[in-house]
Amino acid sequence: MGTAFAQTGEGGGPPAVYNVGFLLVLVGIFYFLLIRPEQKRRREQDQLAANLKRNDQVVMSCGMHGRVVTLADKVVTVEIAPNVRVQVDRAAIQSAQKAPAVEAREKEREKS
């Protein structure tokens, strides 16, 4: 007739400790490749937004260039053309350069 297959209690796979170890290694890889760099970038962005000053030249995330006119807690007014001012969120500012007058004063201080 047919052959009967006996089932035993022995598992054919690796011990459970190996599976848990593999998951821990996988979580570690995700942390160092995805989470940590994003946290670093976010910290740098927050520091950039906190250090904005009046007359700084900024580039927004949409690519528009402008000059900081006024600062508030969460909103920055940027002049993108003569007499054209827009309000943007601080998080929308991608990069900033110090105002030319401020840079000149800092260079004079370093020379003194």
Rosetta blueprint (number, residue, H / E / L):
1 M L
2 G L
3 T L
4 A L
5 F L
6 A L
7 Q L
8 T L
9 G L
10 E L
11 G L
12 G L
13 G L
14 P L
15 P L
16 A H
17 V H
18 Y H
19 N H
20 V H
21 G H
22 F H
23 L H
24 L H
25 V H
26 L H
27 V H
28 G H
29 I H
30 F H
31 Y H
32 F H
33 L H
34 L H
35 I H
36 R H
37 P H
38 E H
39 Q H
40 K H
41 R H
42 R H
43 R H
44 E H
45 Q H
46 D H
47 Q H
48 L H
49 A H
50 A H
51 N L
52 L L
53 K L
54 R L
55 N L
56 D L
57 Q E
58 V E
59 V E
60 M E
61 S L
62 C L
63 G L
64 M L
65 H E
66 G E
67 R E
68 V E
69 V E
70 T E
71 L E
72 A L
73 D L
74 K L
75 V E
76 V E
77 T E
78 V E
79 E E
80 I E
81 A E
82 P L
83 N L
84 V E
85 R E
86 V E
87 Q E
88 V E
89 D E
90 R H
91 A H
92 A H
93 I E
94 Q E
95 S E
96 A E
97 Q E
98 K L
99 A L
100 P H
101 A H
102 V H
103 E H
104 A H
105 R H
106 E H
107 K H
108 E H
109 R H
110 E H
111 K H
112 S L
